[in-house]
């Protein structure tokens, strides 16, 4: 029996969707069970091949939001303390005013950030993590820790890849 995939209240299998749409083709290797990756193991609820990747899936939309580079940085900074817009912009190198505005609005909409407008002149607006946003920070911290622990391995893999690509281009006389 195939494991169900969950999205917005529907339960799907790899072959069918209860609401009538087809999800999988049934082709071997479609969900990663190819010789290249080895047999698919049982991952329980964390099996990445059980995530619904359709654009309208609420889980995917949330993952898109929290995995965005700007959202990650905003959440990490707000874990420390409440910040004003200008403080966030100053702390996040490379973010435009518009992108920070959009990111904060989306995080507020998702219930991860609270925006407080103080009735003073000039207006003062503070941003802080909600309790829900605070729970997400723990996951982000684990990702940052993994990145710090493996940054040299990733750098070595990138260098090896770049060398292979450069050697292949030199041998074929083309550029990628």
Secondary structure, DSSP 8 states (H G I E B T S, - for coil): ----EEETTEEE-SS-BTTS-------TTTTS-STTT-S----GGG-GGGB---TT-HHHHHHHHHTSHHHHHHHHHHHH--EEHHHHHHHSTT--HHHHHHHHHHHHHTTSEEEEEE--SS-EEEEEE-HHHHHHHHHHHHHHHHHHHHHHHHHHHHHHHHHHHHHHHHHHT---
